[in-house]
Amino acid sequence: MTKEELFGIEFDWFALDATNNVALFATAGFGYIPDAVIQSYDEHADITDFFLTPHWGSESIWDDYAKYGLFVYDWVGASELYATSPDCYVKVGEPAQEMPEDLKDTILSISGLPKFPVDFDSSEVITREIFEP
């Protein structure tokens, strides 16, 4: 899979923060995707297929992911609302419970799983500078 092939296609991927919390990043078809994630595309996609998401297509989808113990970030393109941080991921969900160990182990086994020098607990916005220091 390449960035060009993913352009316009919803793709969700995972990353860790500095304290090993796990977040799901929803690209909305246009969000930035680190090269390491593209190289392990199948691993990310296989895990997202595991989730039951009865609220697919609505804002409540974020609650579905939070029930799995994930922080959730959604891509927001340039807009007036985020004029100071255009083209960024914005936190839309926080863990509703602890992540099941088997799920965390599966996510941690992803090749080249990104780890960012932030704390998802306190980071409302993740900008491109985090991905490309």
C-alpha positions as CSV (number, residue, x, y, z in Angstrom):
1,M,0.0,0.0,0.0
2,T,1.2,3.5,-0.7
3,K,0.2,7.0,0.4
4,E,-1.3,7.6,-3.0
5,E,-3.4,4.5,-2.8
6,L,-4.7,5.5,0.6
7,F,-5.6,9.0,-0.4
8,G,-9.3,9.5,0.0
9,I,-9.8,6.1,1.9
10,E,-10.6,6.0,5.6
11,F,-7.8,4.2,7.3
12,D,-7.3,3.9,11.0
13,W,-3.8,3.3,12.6
14,F,-2.3,3.0,16.0
15,A,0.5,4.7,17.9
16,L,1.9,4.9,21.5
17,D,2.6,7.9,23.6
18,A,5.6,8.4,25.9
19,T,3.9,6.4,28.6
20,N,2.7,3.5,26.3
21,N,-0.9,4.6,26.1
22,V,-2.4,3.5,22.8
23,A,-4.3,5.8,20.4
24,L,-6.2,5.1,17.2
25,F,-5.8,7.8,14.5
26,A,-8.6,8.0,12.0
27,T,-7.4,9.6,8.8
28,A,-10.8,10.6,7.3
29,G,-9.2,9.7,4.0
30,F,-6.8,12.6,4.1
31,G,-4.8,12.5,7.3
32,Y,-1.1,12.3,7.6
33,I,0.2,8.7,7.9
34,P,3.8,8.0,9.0
35,D,5.8,5.9,6.6
36,A,6.3,3.2,9.3
37,V,2.5,2.8,9.4
38,I,2.2,2.5,5.7
39,Q,4.8,-0.2,5.7
40,S,2.8,-2.2,8.2
41,Y,-0.6,-1.3,6.7
42,D,-2.0,-4.8,6.8
43,E,-1.2,-5.2,10.5
44,H,-3.1,-2.0,11.4
45,A,-6.0,-2.9,9.1
46,D,-6.3,-6.4,10.5
47,I,-6.6,-5.0,14.0
48,T,-9.2,-2.4,13.1
49,D,-11.3,-5.2,11.5
50,F,-11.5,-6.8,15.0
51,F,-13.5,-3.9,16.5
52,L,-17.3,-4.0,16.8
53,T,-18.5,-0.5,15.8
54,P,-22.3,-0.4,15.9
55,H,-22.2,3.4,15.6
56,W,-20.3,3.4,12.3
57,G,-21.2,6.6,10.3
58,S,-22.1,8.7,13.4
59,E,-20.2,10.7,15.9
60,S,-20.8,7.9,18.4
61,I,-18.2,5.8,16.6
62,W,-15.6,7.3,18.9
63,D,-17.3,5.9,21.9
64,D,-17.1,2.4,20.3
65,Y,-13.3,2.7,20.1
66,A,-13.1,4.2,23.6
67,K,-14.8,1.1,25.0
68,Y,-11.7,-0.8,23.9
69,G,-9.5,1.4,26.0
70,L,-8.2,3.6,23.2
71,F,-7.5,7.3,23.0
72,V,-9.1,8.4,19.7
73,Y,-7.9,11.1,17.3
74,D,-9.7,12.2,14.1
75,W,-8.1,14.1,11.2
76,V,-9.2,17.7,10.8
77,G,-8.1,19.6,7.7
78,A,-7.4,23.3,7.6
79,S,-10.4,25.3,8.9
80,E,-11.1,28.4,10.8
81,L,-11.7,26.4,14.0
82,Y,-8.2,25.0,13.9
83,A,-6.5,27.9,12.0
84,T,-3.5,27.8,14.3
85,S,-3.0,24.1,13.8
86,P,-4.4,23.2,10.4
87,D,-4.1,19.7,9.2
88,C,-4.0,18.0,12.6
89,Y,-5.5,15.1,14.5
90,V,-7.9,16.2,17.3
91,K,-8.8,14.1,20.3
92,V,-12.4,12.9,20.0
93,G,-12.3,10.1,22.6
94,E,-10.6,8.8,25.7
95,P,-10.5,5.3,27.1
96,A,-13.8,4.3,28.8
97,Q,-12.1,1.4,30.5
98,E,-8.7,-0.4,30.6
99,M,-7.6,-2.0,27.4
100,P,-7.8,-5.8,27.4
101,E,-4.3,-7.3,27.6
102,D,-4.7,-9.4,24.5
103,L,-5.7,-6.4,22.4
104,K,-2.7,-4.3,23.8
105,D,-0.3,-7.2,23.1
106,T,-1.6,-7.4,19.5
107,I,-1.2,-3.7,19.0
108,L,2.3,-3.7,20.6
109,S,3.3,-6.5,18.1
110,I,2.8,-4.2,15.1
111,S,6.0,-3.8,13.1
112,G,7.3,-0.2,13.5
113,L,4.5,0.9,15.8
114,P,5.0,4.7,16.1
115,K,5.8,6.1,19.5
116,F,5.4,9.8,20.0
117,P,6.9,12.1,22.6
118,V,3.5,13.3,23.9
119,D,1.0,12.3,26.6
120,F,-2.3,11.4,25.0
121,D,-4.0,12.2,28.3
122,S,-3.1,15.9,28.0
123,S,-2.7,16.3,24.2
124,E,-5.9,17.6,22.6
125,V,-4.2,18.2,19.2
126,I,-1.5,16.2,17.5
127,T,0.2,18.1,14.7
128,R,2.5,17.0,12.0
129,E,5.5,18.2,13.8
130,I,5.1,15.3,16.3
131,F,5.3,12.8,13.4
132,E,8.3,14.5,11.7
133,P,10.5,16.0,14.5
